[in-house]
Amino acid sequence: MSNLLQIRVDLLLESLTKTDKKDIEKMIKKIVANGDKARQQDIQAFFDKEIKSQKFKTMLNTAIQAELDKGLKSKQAKDVTVDVVKRVMIKLYRELAYNYSPVIDRIKI
């Protein structure tokens, strides 16, 4: 029995060669790389499923609507919108061959 125990101790104490260490590193990297690919595929499938769900679409629409409501209520946003609309109206007016654009500039909103 003692002989068997001595063999086990000798095997545990035996140092690994550089080649053994490199082989072990390669095996670990290969296992990790395969695990990463499988994990990435699982994550991608999960996100694809969640993005297509009605719950996600509802949540996204609610968030977008809330942000737009906040942005459009501000005075600055209103001024920018009015300015853009006036510019479009002026260009449309000119395209229609009416060259009296000050009328549009005098519109108060």
ChimeraX attribute file (.defattr): number of C-alpha atoms within 10 A of each C-alpha:
attribute: neighborCount
match mode: 1-to-1
recipient: residues
	/A:1	5
	/A:2	7
	/A:3	8
	/A:4	9
	/A:5	10
	/A:6	11
	/A:7	11
	/A:8	12
	/A:9	11
	/A:10	11
	/A:11	10
	/A:12	10
	/A:13	9
	/A:14	9
	/A:15	10
	/A:16	10
	/A:17	9
	/A:18	9
	/A:19	9
	/A:20	11
	/A:21	12
	/A:22	12
	/A:23	12
	/A:24	12
	/A:25	12
	/A:26	12
	/A:27	12
	/A:28	12
	/A:29	12
	/A:30	12
	/A:31	11
	/A:32	12
	/A:33	12
	/A:34	12
	/A:35	12
	/A:36	12
	/A:37	11
	/A:38	12
	/A:39	12
	/A:40	12
	/A:41	12
	/A:42	12
	/A:43	12
	/A:44	12
	/A:45	12
	/A:46	11
	/A:47	12
	/A:48	11
	/A:49	11
	/A:50	13
	/A:51	13
	/A:52	10
	/A:53	11
	/A:54	10
	/A:55	11
	/A:56	13
	/A:57	13
	/A:58	11
	/A:59	11
	/A:60	13
	/A:61	12
	/A:62	12
	/A:63	12
	/A:64	12
	/A:65	12
	/A:66	11
	/A:67	11
	/A:68	11
	/A:69	11
	/A:70	11
	/A:71	13
	/A:72	14
	/A:73	10
	/A:74	10
	/A:75	10
	/A:76	11
	/A:77	13
	/A:78	14
	/A:79	13
	/A:80	12
	/A:81	13
	/A:82	14
	/A:83	13
	/A:84	12
	/A:85	12
	/A:86	17
	/A:87	15
	/A:88	12
	/A:89	15
	/A:90	20
	/A:91	15
	/A:92	13
	/A:93	15
	/A:94	13
	/A:95	10
	/A:96	9
	/A:97	9
	/A:98	11
	/A:99	12
	/A:100	11
	/A:101	16
	/A:102	9
	/A:103	9
	/A:104	13
	/A:105	13
	/A:106	9
	/A:107	8
	/A:108	6
	/A:109	6
